[in-house]
């Protein structure tokens, strides 16, 4: 995580490159898990500057993190059992600078 901004109304700002790689959409509901302190929260995505590496929890969510914490950001989908059988989840594993590892 690169930032925490208490002076914004909710959300998590994510580098647009990471959003594209994970298939996330602006406004999409996500769950954020903090590996450093165990905090879990739900919020929505705002598009951050492409190639910035930005991951910024905003508003009250900012109180759940410290700069440098390792976060897992998850989105879920509703689907029928038939759809689920063919579904392939997407995972993105950025490096310590939130740049995509290939």
Gaussian input, Z-matrix of N, CA and C with variables (Angstrom, degrees):
# hf/3-21g

backbone

0 1
 N
 C     1     B1
 C     2     B2     1     A1
 N     3     B3     2     A2     1     D1
 C     4     B4     3     A3     2     D2
 C     5     B5     4     A4     3     D3
 N     6     B6     5     A5     4     D4
 C     7     B7     6     A6     5     D5
 C     8     B8     7     A7     6     D6
 N     9     B9     8     A8     7     D7
 C    10    B10     9     A9     8     D8
 C    11    B11    10    A10     9     D9
 N    12    B12    11    A11    10    D10
 C    13    B13    12    A12    11    D11
 C    14    B14    13    A13    12    D12
 N    15    B15    14    A14    13    D13
 C    16    B16    15    A15    14    D14
 C    17    B17    16    A16    15    D15
 N    18    B18    17    A17    16    D16
 C    19    B19    18    A18    17    D17
 C    20    B20    19    A19    18    D18
 N    21    B21    20    A20    19    D19
 C    22    B22    21    A21    20    D20
 C    23    B23    22    A22    21    D21
 N    24    B24    23    A23    22    D22
 C    25    B25    24    A24    23    D23
 C    26    B26    25    A25    24    D24
 N    27    B27    26    A26    25    D25
 C    28    B28    27    A27    26    D26
 C    29    B29    28    A28    27    D27
 N    30    B30    29    A29    28    D28
 C    31    B31    30    A30    29    D29
 C    32    B32    31    A31    30    D30
 N    33    B33    32    A32    31    D31
 C    34    B34    33    A33    32    D32
 C    35    B35    34    A34    33    D33
 N    36    B36    35    A35    34    D34
 C    37    B37    36    A36    35    D35
 C    38    B38    37    A37    36    D36
 N    39    B39    38    A38    37    D37
 C    40    B40    39    A39    38    D38
 C    41    B41    40    A40    39    D39
 N    42    B42    41    A41    40    D40
 C    43    B43    42    A42    41    D41
 C    44    B44    43    A43    42    D42
 N    45    B45    44    A44    43    D43
 C    46    B46    45    A45    44    D44
 C    47    B47    46    A46    45    D45
 N    48    B48    47    A47    46    D46
 C    49    B49    48    A48    47    D47
 C    50    B50    49    A49    48    D48
 N    51    B51    50    A50    49    D49
 C    52    B52    51    A51    50    D50
 C    53    B53    52    A52    51    D51
 N    54    B54    53    A53    52    D52
 C    55    B55    54    A54    53    D53
 C    56    B56    55    A55    54    D54
 N    57    B57    56    A56    55    D55
 C    58    B58    57    A57    56    D56
 C    59    B59    58    A58    57    D57
 N    60    B60    59    A59    58    D58
 C    61    B61    60    A60    59    D59
 C    62    B62    61    A61    60    D60
 N    63    B63    62    A62    61    D61
 C    64    B64    63    A63    62    D62
 C    65    B65    64    A64    63    D63
 N    66    B66    65    A65    64    D64
 C    67    B67    66    A66    65    D65
 C    68    B68    67    A67    66    D66
 N    69    B69    68    A68    67    D67
 C    70    B70    69    A69    68    D68
 C    71    B71    70    A70    69    D69
 N    72    B72    71    A71    70    D70
 C    73    B73    72    A72    71    D71
 C    74    B74    73    A73    72    D72
 N    75    B75    74    A74    73    D73
 C    76    B76    75    A75    74    D74
 C    77    B77    76    A76    75    D75
 N    78    B78    77    A77    76    D76
 C    79    B79    78    A78    77    D77
 C    80    B80    79    A79    78    D78
 N    81    B81    80    A80    79    D79
 C    82    B82    81    A81    80    D80
 C    83    B83    82    A82    81    D81
 N    84    B84    83    A83    82    D82
 C    85    B85    84    A84    83    D83
 C    86    B86    85    A85    84    D84
 N    87    B87    86    A86    85    D85
 C    88    B88    87    A87    86    D86
 C    89    B89    88    A88    87    D87
 N    90    B90    89    A89    88    D88
 C    91    B91    90    A90    89    D89
 C    92    B92    91    A91    90    D90
 N    93    B93    92    A92    91    D91
 C    94    B94    93    A93    92    D92
 C    95    B95    94    A94    93    D93
 N    96    B96    95    A95    94    D94
 C    97    B97    96    A96    95    D95
 C    98    B98    97    A97    96    D96
 N    99    B99    98    A98    97    D97
 C   100   B100    99    A99    98    D98
 C   101   B101   100   A100    99    D99
 N   102   B102   101   A101   100   D100
 C   103   B103   102   A102   101   D101
 C   104   B104   103   A103   102   D102
 N   105   B105   104   A104   103   D103
 C   106   B106   105   A105   104   D104
 C   107   B107   106   A106   105   D105
 N   108   B108   107   A107   106   D106
 C   109   B109   108   A108   107   D107
 C   110   B110   109   A109   108   D108
 N   111   B111   110   A110   109   D109
 C   112   B112   111   A111   110   D110
 C   113   B113   112   A112   111   D111
 N   114   B114   113   A113   112   D112
 C   115   B115   114   A114   113   D113
 C   116   B116   115   A115   114   D114
 N   117   B117   116   A116   115   D115
 C   118   B118   117   A117   116   D116
 C   119   B119   118   A118   117   D117
 N   120   B120   119   A119   118   D118
 C   121   B121   120   A120   119   D119
 C   122   B122   121   A121   120   D120
 N   123   B123   122   A122   121   D121
 C   124   B124   123   A123   122   D122
 C   125   B125   124   A124   123   D123
 N   126   B126   125   A125   124   D124
 C   127   B127   126   A126   125   D125
 C   128   B128   127   A127   126   D126
 N   129   B129   128   A128   127   D127
 C   130   B130   129   A129   128   D128
 C   131   B131   130   A130   129   D129
 N   132   B132   131   A131   130   D130
 C   133   B133   132   A132   131   D131
 C   134   B134   133   A133   132   D132
 N   135   B135   134   A134   133   D133
 C   136   B136   135   A135   134   D134
 C   137   B137   136   A136   135   D135
 N   138   B138   137   A137   136   D136
 C   139   B139   138   A138   137   D137
 C   140   B140   139   A139   138   D138
 N   141   B141   140   A140   139   D139
 C   142   B142   141   A141   140   D140
 C   143   B143   142   A142   141   D141
 N   144   B144   143   A143   142   D142
 C   145   B145   144   A144   143   D143
 C   146   B146   145   A145   144   D144
 N   147   B147   146   A146   145   D145
 C   148   B148   147   A147   146   D146
 C   149   B149   148   A148   147   D147
 N   150   B150   149   A149   148   D148
 C   151   B151   150   A150   149   D149
 C   152   B152   151   A151   150   D150
 N   153   B153   152   A152   151   D151
 C   154   B154   153   A153   152   D152
 C   155   B155   154   A154   153   D153
 N   156   B156   155   A155   154   D154
 C   157   B157   156   A156   155   D155
 C   158   B158   157   A157   156   D156
 N   159   B159   158   A158   157   D157
 C   160   B160   159   A159   158   D158
 C   161   B161   160   A160   159   D159
 N   162   B162   161   A161   160   D160
 C   163   B163   162   A162   161   D161
 C   164   B164   163   A163   162   D162
 N   165   B165   164   A164   163   D163
 C   166   B166   165   A165   164   D164
 C   167   B167   166   A166   165   D165
 N   168   B168   167   A167   166   D166
 C   169   B169   168   A168   167   D167
 C   170   B170   169   A169   168   D168
 N   171   B171   170   A170   169   D169
 C   172   B172   171   A171   170   D170
 C   173   B173   172   A172   171   D171
 N   174   B174   173   A173   172   D172
 C   175   B175   174   A174   173   D173
 C   176   B176   175   A175   174   D174
 N   177   B177   176   A176   175   D175
 C   178   B178   177   A177   176   D176
 C   179   B179   178   A178   177   D177
 N   180   B180   179   A179   178   D178
 C   181   B181   180   A180   179   D179
 C   182   B182   181   A181   180   D180
 N   183   B183   182   A182   181   D181
 C   184   B184   183   A183   182   D182
 C   185   B185   184   A184   183   D183
 N   186   B186   185   A185   184   D184
 C   187   B187   186   A186   185   D185
 C   188   B188   187   A187   186   D186
 N   189   B189   188   A188   187   D187
 C   190   B190   189   A189   188   D188
 C   191   B191   190   A190   189   D189
 N   192   B192   191   A191   190   D190
 C   193   B193   192   A192   191   D191
 C   194   B194   193   A193   192   D192
 N   195   B195   194   A194   193   D193
 C   196   B196   195   A195   194   D194
 C   197   B197   196   A196   195   D195
 N   198   B198   197   A197   196   D196
 C   199   B199   198   A198   197   D197
 C   200   B200   199   A199   198   D198
 N   201   B201   200   A200   199   D199
 C   202   B202   201   A201   200   D200
 C   203   B203   202   A202   201   D201
 N   204   B204   203   A203   202   D202
 C   205   B205   204   A204   203   D203
 C   206   B206   205   A205   204   D204
 N   207   B207   206   A206   205   D205
 C   208   B208   207   A207   206   D206
 C   209   B209   208   A208   207   D207
 N   210   B210   209   A209   208   D208
 C   211   B211   210   A210   209   D209
 C   212   B212   211   A211   210   D210
 N   213   B213   212   A212   211   D211
 C   214   B214   213   A213   212   D212
 C   215   B215   214   A214   213   D213
 N   216   B216   215   A215   214   D214
 C   217   B217   216   A216   215   D215
 C   218   B218   217   A217   216   D216
 N   219   B219   218   A218   217   D217
 C   220   B220   219   A219   218   D218
 C   221   B221   220   A220   219   D219
 N   222   B222   221   A221   220   D220
 C   223   B223   222   A222   221   D221
 C   224   B224   223   A223   222   D222
 N   225   B225   224   A224   223   D223
 C   226   B226   225   A225   224   D224
 C   227   B227   226   A226   225   D225
 N   228   B228   227   A227   226   D226
 C   229   B229   228   A228   227   D227
 C   230   B230   229   A229   228   D228
 N   231   B231   230   A230   229   D229
 C   232   B232   231   A231   230   D230
 C   233   B233   232   A232   231   D231
 N   234   B234   233   A233   232   D232
 C   235   B235   234   A234   233   D233
 C   236   B236   235   A235   234   D234
 N   237   B237   236   A236   235   D235
 C   238   B238   237   A237   236   D236
 C   239   B239   238   A238   237   D237
 N   240   B240   239   A239   238   D238
 C   241   B241   240   A240   239   D239
 C   242   B242   241   A241   240   D240
 N   243   B243   242   A242   241   D241
 C   244   B244   243   A243   242   D242
 C   245   B245   244   A244   243   D243
 N   246   B246   245   A245   244   D244
 C   247   B247   246   A246   245   D245
 C   248   B248   247   A247   246   D246
 N   249   B249   248   A248   247   D247
 C   250   B250   249   A249   248   D248
 C   251   B251   250   A250   249   D249
 N   252   B252   251   A251   250   D250
 C   253   B253   252   A252   251   D251
 C   254   B254   253   A253   252   D252
 N   255   B255   254   A254   253   D253
 C   256   B256   255   A255   254   D254
 C   257   B257   256   A256   255   D255
 N   258   B258   257   A257   256   D256
 C   259   B259   258   A258   257   D257
 C   260   B260   259   A259   258   D258
 N   261   B261   260   A260   259   D259
 C   262   B262   261   A261   260   D260
 C   263   B263   262   A262   261   D261
 N   264   B264   263   A263   262   D262
 C   265   B265   264   A264   263   D263
 C   266   B266   265   A265   264   D264
 N   267   B267   266   A266   265   D265
 C   268   B268   267   A267   266   D266
 C   269   B269   268   A268   267   D267
 N   270   B270   269   A269   268   D268
 C   271   B271   270   A270   269   D269
 C   272   B272   271   A271   270   D270
 N   273   B273   272   A272   271   D271
 C   274   B274   273   A273   272   D272
 C   275   B275   274   A274   273   D273
 N   276   B276   275   A275   274   D274
 C   277   B277   276   A276   275   D275
 C   278   B278   277   A277   276   D276
 N   279   B279   278   A278   277   D277
 C   280   B280   279   A279   278   D278
 C   281   B281   280   A280   279   D279
 N   282   B282   281   A281   280   D280
 C   283   B283   282   A282   281   D281
 C   284   B284   283   A283   282   D282
 N   285   B285   284   A284   283   D283
 C   286   B286   285   A285   284   D284
 C   287   B287   286   A286   285   D285
 N   288   B288   287   A287   286   D286
 C   289   B289   288   A288   287   D287
 C   290   B290   289   A289   288   D288
 N   291   B291   290   A290   289   D289
 C   292   B292   291   A291   290   D290
 C   293   B293   292   A292   291   D291
 N   294   B294   293   A293   292   D292
 C   295   B295   294   A294   293   D293
 C   296   B296   295   A295   294   D294
 N   297   B297   296   A296   295   D295
 C   298   B298   297   A297   296   D296
 C   299   B299   298   A298   297   D297
 N   300   B300   299   A299   298   D298
 C   301   B301   300   A300   299   D299
 C   302   B302   301   A301   300   D300
 N   303   B303   302   A302   301   D301
 C   304   B304   303   A303   302   D302
 C   305   B305   304   A304   303   D303

   B1=1.4381
   B2=1.5096
   B3=1.3349
   B4=1.4618
   B5=1.5206
   B6=1.3473
   B7=1.4632
   B8=1.5226
   B9=1.3228
   B10=1.4579
   B11=1.5265
   B12=1.3258
   B13=1.4575
   B14=1.5215
   B15=1.3258
   B16=1.4698
   B17=1.5259
   B18=1.3222
   B19=1.4563
   B20=1.5180
   B21=1.3230
   B22=1.4557
   B23=1.5148
   B24=1.3076
   B25=1.4591
   B26=1.5256
   B27=1.3213
   B28=1.4685
   B29=1.5053
   B30=1.3199
   B31=1.4628
   B32=1.5185
   B33=1.3362
   B34=1.4614
   B35=1.5264
   B36=1.3188
   B37=1.4584
   B38=1.5246
   B39=1.3500
   B40=1.4618
   B41=1.5251
   B42=1.3233
   B43=1.4664
   B44=1.5298
   B45=1.3283
   B46=1.4654
   B47=1.5288
   B48=1.3307
   B49=1.4651
   B50=1.5270
   B51=1.3353
   B52=1.4613
   B53=1.5268
   B54=1.3300
   B55=1.4742
   B56=1.5224
   B57=1.3240
   B58=1.4632
   B59=1.5266
   B60=1.3246
   B61=1.4661
   B62=1.5240
   B63=1.3324
   B64=1.4624
   B65=1.5279
   B66=1.3292
   B67=1.4561
   B68=1.5169
   B69=1.3331
   B70=1.4650
   B71=1.5246
   B72=1.3190
   B73=1.4631
   B74=1.5158
   B75=1.3244
   B76=1.4581
   B77=1.5291
   B78=1.3126
   B79=1.4637
   B80=1.5235
   B81=1.3308
   B82=1.4679
   B83=1.5257
   B84=1.3247
   B85=1.4635
   B86=1.5277
   B87=1.3356
   B88=1.4567
   B89=1.5249
   B90=1.3170
   B91=1.4586
   B92=1.5228
   B93=1.3185
   B94=1.4594
   B95=1.5261
   B96=1.3293
   B97=1.4554
   B98=1.5238
   B99=1.3206
   B100=1.4561
   B101=1.5329
   B102=1.3371
   B103=1.4634
   B104=1.5204
   B105=1.3231
   B106=1.4579
   B107=1.5219
   B108=1.3396
   B109=1.4682
   B110=1.5274
   B111=1.3328
   B112=1.4648
   B113=1.5151
   B114=1.3325
   B115=1.4670
   B116=1.5262
   B117=1.3434
   B118=1.4611
   B119=1.5161
   B120=1.3406
   B121=1.4557
   B122=1.5165
   B123=1.3107
   B124=1.4635
   B125=1.5090
   B126=1.3195
   B127=1.4569
   B128=1.5245
   B129=1.3136
   B130=1.4638
   B131=1.5248
   B132=1.3342
   B133=1.4652
   B134=1.5261
   B135=1.3445
   B136=1.4626
   B137=1.5316
   B138=1.3113
   B139=1.4587
   B140=1.5230
   B141=1.3437
   B142=1.4569
   B143=1.5152
   B144=1.2981
   B145=1.4676
   B146=1.5312
   B147=1.3306
   B148=1.4677
   B149=1.5342
   B150=1.3175
   B151=1.4652
   B152=1.5304
   B153=1.3224
   B154=1.4646
   B155=1.5233
   B156=1.3318
   B157=1.4583
   B158=1.5176
   B159=1.3108
   B160=1.4610
   B161=1.5298
   B162=1.3144
   B163=1.4609
   B164=1.5257
   B165=1.3162
   B166=1.4625
   B167=1.5192
   B168=1.3249
   B169=1.4624
   B170=1.5168
   B171=1.3173
   B172=1.4562
   B173=1.5263
   B174=1.3279
   B175=1.4539
   B176=1.5130
   B177=1.3287
   B178=1.4681
   B179=1.5257
   B180=1.3290
   B181=1.4664
   B182=1.5317
   B183=1.3264
   B184=1.4587
   B185=1.5277
   B186=1.3143
   B187=1.4674
   B188=1.5274
   B189=1.3283
   B190=1.4664
   B191=1.5264
   B192=1.3363
   B193=1.4648
   B194=1.5254
   B195=1.3151
   B196=1.4571
   B197=1.5223
   B198=1.3097
   B199=1.4593
   B200=1.5273
   B201=1.3258
   B202=1.4516
   B203=1.5159
   B204=1.3456
   B205=1.4667
   B206=1.5235
   B207=1.3161
   B208=1.4595
   B209=1.5189
   B210=1.3432
   B211=1.4590
   B212=1.5182
   B213=1.3263
   B214=1.4564
   B215=1.5192
   B216=1.3227
   B217=1.4587
   B218=1.5197
   B219=1.3317
   B220=1.4665
   B221=1.5127
   B222=1.3105
   B223=1.4639
   B224=1.5250
   B225=1.3072
   B226=1.4549
   B227=1.5189
   B228=1.2990
   B229=1.4621
   B230=1.5238
   B231=1.3299
   B232=1.4628
   B233=1.5155
   B234=1.3147
   B235=1.4640
   B236=1.5197
   B237=1.2985
   B238=1.4623
   B239=1.5342
   B240=1.3347
   B241=1.4687
   B242=1.5292
   B243=1.3142
   B244=1.4596
   B245=1.5244
   B246=1.3307
   B247=1.4644
   B248=1.5266
   B249=1.3351
   B250=1.4652
   B251=1.5283
   B252=1.3248
   B253=1.4640
   B254=1.5276
   B255=1.3120
   B256=1.4586
   B257=1.5170
   B258=1.3161
   B259=1.4613
   B260=1.5248
   B261=1.3228
   B262=1.4608
   B263=1.5220
   B264=1.3333
   B265=1.4662
   B266=1.5261
   B267=1.3337
   B268=1.4667
   B269=1.5219
   B270=1.3121
   B271=1.4601
   B272=1.5181
   B273=1.3188
   B274=1.4560
   B275=1.5279
   B276=1.3137
   B277=1.4556
   B278=1.5257
   B279=1.3369
   B280=1.4677
   B281=1.5238
   B282=1.3369
   B283=1.4568
   B284=1.5249
   B285=1.3204
   B286=1.4694
   B287=1.5332
   B288=1.3430
   B289=1.4686
   B290=1.5216
   B291=1.3246
   B292=1.4793
   B293=1.5185
   B294=1.3171
   B295=1.4586
   B296=1.5273
   B297=1.3191
   B298=1.4537
   B299=1.5197
   B300=1.3492
   B301=1.4748
   B302=1.5154
   B303=1.2936
   B304=1.4691
   B305=1.5125
   A1=108.37
   A2=116.58
   A3=120.34
   A4=114.12
   A5=117.53
   A6=120.16
   A7=110.71
   A8=114.80
   A9=123.08
   A10=105.93
   A11=117.01
   A12=121.53
   A13=109.60
   A14=116.92
   A15=121.07
   A16=112.56
   A17=117.45
   A18=121.29
   A19=113.81
   A20=116.14
   A21=121.48
   A22=106.83
   A23=117.21
   A24=121.04
   A25=110.34
   A26=116.77
   A27=122.13
   A28=115.40
   A29=116.54
   A30=126.50
   A31=113.56
   A32=114.22
   A33=123.03
   A34=106.90
   A35=116.29
   A36=121.71
   A37=107.49
   A38=116.04
   A39=121.31
   A40=109.21
   A41=115.85
   A42=122.84
   A43=108.94
   A44=116.73
   A45=121.70
   A46=112.23
   A47=117.74
   A48=120.68
   A49=110.62
   A50=117.08
   A51=121.06
   A52=110.60
   A53=116.69
   A54=120.11
   A55=110.58
   A56=116.73
   A57=120.99
   A58=110.76
   A59=116.17
   A60=120.69
   A61=111.57
   A62=116.88
   A63=121.43
   A64=112.89
   A65=117.09
   A66=119.87
   A67=113.37
   A68=117.85
   A69=121.89
   A70=110.40
   A71=115.57
   A72=122.03
   A73=110.11
   A74=116.31
   A75=119.47
   A76=108.69
   A77=116.07
   A78=121.63
   A79=113.73
   A80=116.72
   A81=120.11
   A82=110.77
   A83=115.00
   A84=121.80
   A85=108.98
   A86=116.45
   A87=122.08
   A88=109.90
   A89=114.42
   A90=121.52
   A91=106.64
   A92=116.04
   A93=121.95
   A94=107.54
   A95=115.95
   A96=122.29
   A97=107.86
   A98=116.90
   A99=122.17
   A100=108.01
   A101=116.67
   A102=120.58
   A103=112.93
   A104=118.06
   A105=120.66
   A106=113.49
   A107=117.15
   A108=118.19
   A109=113.77
   A110=118.27
   A111=121.15
   A112=115.32
   A113=118.04
   A114=120.17
   A115=110.36
   A116=115.71
   A117=122.38
   A118=106.71
   A119=116.00
   A120=119.23
   A121=109.75
   A122=115.77
   A123=121.84
   A124=108.77
   A125=115.23
   A126=121.97
   A127=108.42
   A128=116.79
   A129=120.57
   A130=109.21
   A131=114.97
   A132=122.22
   A133=111.84
   A134=115.49
   A135=122.70
   A136=106.09
   A137=116.55
   A138=121.56
   A139=110.96
   A140=115.35
   A141=121.85
   A142=110.66
   A143=115.88
   A144=121.42
   A145=110.63
   A146=115.23
   A147=121.98
   A148=110.18
   A149=116.20
   A150=125.50
   A151=113.22
   A152=117.91
   A153=120.64
   A154=112.46
   A155=117.45
   A156=121.03
   A157=112.70
   A158=116.88
   A159=122.02
   A160=112.76
   A161=114.69
   A162=124.16
   A163=103.48
   A164=117.45
   A165=121.16
   A166=109.97
   A167=116.49
   A168=119.57
   A169=108.34
   A170=115.73
   A171=122.37
   A172=111.10
   A173=116.12
   A174=121.33
   A175=111.72
   A176=116.53
   A177=120.70
   A178=112.39
   A179=118.04
   A180=121.40
   A181=111.17
   A182=117.11
   A183=121.57
   A184=111.90
   A185=117.47
   A186=121.25
   A187=112.47
   A188=116.98
   A189=121.57
   A190=113.46
   A191=117.23
   A192=120.88
   A193=112.03
   A194=114.04
   A195=122.74
   A196=106.98
   A197=117.76
   A198=120.48
   A199=109.86
   A200=115.95
   A201=121.13
   A202=114.55
   A203=118.38
   A204=120.07
   A205=110.13
   A206=115.79
   A207=121.78
   A208=108.22
   A209=115.30
   A210=121.55
   A211=111.22
   A212=115.12
   A213=122.24
   A214=105.72
   A215=116.69
   A216=122.04
   A217=107.38
   A218=116.34
   A219=121.64
   A220=111.42
   A221=115.03
   A222=122.06
   A223=107.01
   A224=116.75
   A225=122.41
   A226=109.70
   A227=116.02
   A228=120.36
   A229=109.48
   A230=115.56
   A231=121.32
   A232=107.73
   A233=116.52
   A234=120.25
   A235=109.53
   A236=114.02
   A237=119.76
   A238=108.38
   A239=117.13
   A240=118.78
   A241=112.02
   A242=117.94
   A243=121.07
   A244=110.94
   A245=116.31
   A246=120.09
   A247=110.49
   A248=116.96
   A249=121.43
   A250=111.69
   A251=117.31
   A252=120.58
   A253=111.80
   A254=117.94
   A255=121.48
   A256=113.94
   A257=117.05
   A258=121.08
   A259=111.20
   A260=116.18
   A261=122.66
   A262=108.47
   A263=118.01
   A264=119.52
   A265=111.26
   A266=114.87
   A267=121.32
   A268=108.49
   A269=116.64
   A270=122.41
   A271=108.63
   A272=115.89
   A273=122.19
   A274=106.66
   A275=116.71
   A276=122.08
   A277=109.63
   A278=116.91
   A279=118.90
   A280=111.23
   A281=115.12
   A282=120.37
   A283=110.07
   A284=116.86
   A285=121.47
   A286=113.13
   A287=117.19
   A288=121.47
   A289=110.94
   A290=116.97
   A291=124.21
   A292=112.63
   A293=115.91
   A294=121.71
   A295=106.86
   A296=117.08
   A297=121.78
   A298=110.15
   A299=114.83
   A300=121.01
   A301=107.77
   A302=117.58
   A303=121.29
   A304=109.56
   D1=139.70
   D2=-175.20
   D3=-107.98
   D4=-20.21
   D5=-176.23
   D6=-151.91
   D7=160.78
   D8=168.15
   D9=-141.18
   D10=128.56
   D11=-174.19
   D12=-126.59
   D13=100.22
   D14=-179.47
   D15=-69.55
   D16=-22.68
   D17=-173.58
   D18=-92.90
   D19=40.52
   D20=177.52
   D21=-142.29
   D22=150.70
   D23=-176.16
   D24=-85.01
   D25=93.57
   D26=172.95
   D27=62.99
   D28=174.84
   D29=170.25
   D30=99.39
   D31=172.05
   D32=170.74
   D33=-129.90
   D34=125.14
   D35=177.02
   D36=-90.08
   D37=128.39
   D38=-176.42
   D39=-128.72
   D40=134.31
   D41=174.46
   D42=-45.74
   D43=129.43
   D44=-176.71
   D45=-58.56
   D46=-32.62
   D47=177.73
   D48=-63.36
   D49=-42.01
   D50=177.66
   D51=-67.12
   D52=-39.64
   D53=177.35
   D54=-59.44
   D55=-46.84
   D56=179.86
   D57=-60.52
   D58=-45.42
   D59=-177.75
   D60=-62.70
   D61=-34.31
   D62=-178.30
   D63=-92.89
   D64=-6.90
   D65=-178.08
   D66=74.27
   D67=24.98
   D68=178.67
   D69=-84.45
   D70=146.92
   D71=178.31
   D72=-114.37
   D73=148.01
   D74=175.02
   D75=-59.09
   D76=134.11
   D77=-179.56
   D78=89.34
   D79=-9.56
   D80=-179.12
   D81=-67.97
   D82=139.83
   D83=177.81
   D84=-75.66
   D85=133.43
   D86=179.10
   D87=-135.57
   D88=158.28
   D89=170.90
   D90=-107.00
   D91=135.28
   D92=179.60
   D93=-115.88
   D94=127.55
   D95=178.55
   D96=-116.41
   D97=128.60
   D98=179.08
   D99=-96.19
   D100=111.52
   D101=-179.66
   D102=-67.97
   D103=-20.62
   D104=-177.28
   D105=-80.36
   D106=-36.16
   D107=-176.66
   D108=-125.97
   D109=-0.31
   D110=177.33
   D111=82.36
   D112=-0.52
   D113=-179.88
   D114=-64.43
   D115=143.98
   D116=176.03
   D117=-131.74
   D118=138.52
   D119=178.09
   D120=-151.69
   D121=160.27
   D122=174.85
   D123=-114.94
   D124=141.23
   D125=179.34
   D126=-157.69
   D127=-164.03
   D128=179.64
   D129=-130.36
   D130=159.89
   D131=-173.63
   D132=-90.81
   D133=137.96
   D134=168.51
   D135=-119.11
   D136=141.07
   D137=-179.65
   D138=-72.87
   D139=126.32
   D140=175.95
   D141=-100.00
   D142=172.61
   D143=-178.60
   D144=-62.18
   D145=129.99
   D146=179.97
   D147=-61.26
   D148=137.64
   D149=178.61
   D150=68.11
   D151=12.48
   D152=-179.87
   D153=-84.62
   D154=-20.88
   D155=-174.28
   D156=75.08
   D157=8.98
   D158=-174.24
   D159=-68.37
   D160=129.06
   D161=165.04
   D162=-134.27
   D163=111.59
   D164=-174.76
   D165=-132.48
   D166=116.65
   D167=172.81
   D168=-83.17
   D169=133.43
   D170=-173.58
   D171=-114.70
   D172=156.21
   D173=176.49
   D174=65.55
   D175=-144.91
   D176=-175.68
   D177=-61.84
   D178=-27.11
   D179=178.37
   D180=-61.14
   D181=-27.73
   D182=-179.44
   D183=-62.21
   D184=-22.03
   D185=178.90
   D186=-75.64
   D187=-10.23
   D188=-177.17
   D189=-94.50
   D190=1.15
   D191=-173.11
   D192=-137.61
   D193=161.74
   D194=170.74
   D195=-124.53
   D196=149.15
   D197=177.33
   D198=-53.70
   D199=134.50
   D200=179.66
   D201=91.37
   D202=-7.97
   D203=177.40
   D204=-61.08
   D205=149.56
   D206=176.78
   D207=-93.52
   D208=121.98
   D209=-176.88
   D210=-114.59
   D211=148.55
   D212=168.24
   D213=-113.59
   D214=127.43
   D215=179.90
   D216=-114.72
   D217=121.79
   D218=-174.08
   D219=-123.87
   D220=139.53
   D221=172.18
   D222=-118.76
   D223=150.25
   D224=-177.51
   D225=-122.22
   D226=162.27
   D227=179.25
   D228=-136.93
   D229=144.15
   D230=172.21
   D231=-91.12
   D232=134.28
   D233=178.52
   D234=-157.54
   D235=161.47
   D236=177.45
   D237=-74.90
   D238=162.41
   D239=175.53
   D240=-56.58
   D241=-35.63
   D242=178.59
   D243=-65.15
   D244=-43.84
   D245=178.07
   D246=-64.36
   D247=-39.69
   D248=-177.65
   D249=-63.36
   D250=-33.17
   D251=-178.96
   D252=-61.95
   D253=-32.75
   D254=-179.25
   D255=-99.82
   D256=-0.44
   D257=-176.23
   D258=-73.82
   D259=134.74
   D260=175.66
   D261=-116.28
   D262=107.81
   D263=-179.69
   D264=-64.60
   D265=153.07
   D266=178.78
   D267=-105.04
   D268=136.15
   D269=175.94
   D270=-129.29
   D271=138.80
   D272=177.51
   D273=-126.17
   D274=129.77
   D275=-178.49
   D276=-120.63
   D277=88.19
   D278=-179.73
   D279=-75.20
   D280=161.35
   D281=176.83
   D282=-81.67
   D283=-170.30
   D284=-175.98
   D285=-66.82
   D286=-11.06
   D287=176.93
   D288=-107.74
   D289=13.71
   D290=-178.30
   D291=61.02
   D292=30.63
   D293=172.86
   D294=-97.57
   D295=139.80
   D296=-175.14
   D297=-67.70
   D298=129.60
   D299=174.55
   D300=-88.77
   D301=137.70
   D302=178.73
   D303=-112.32

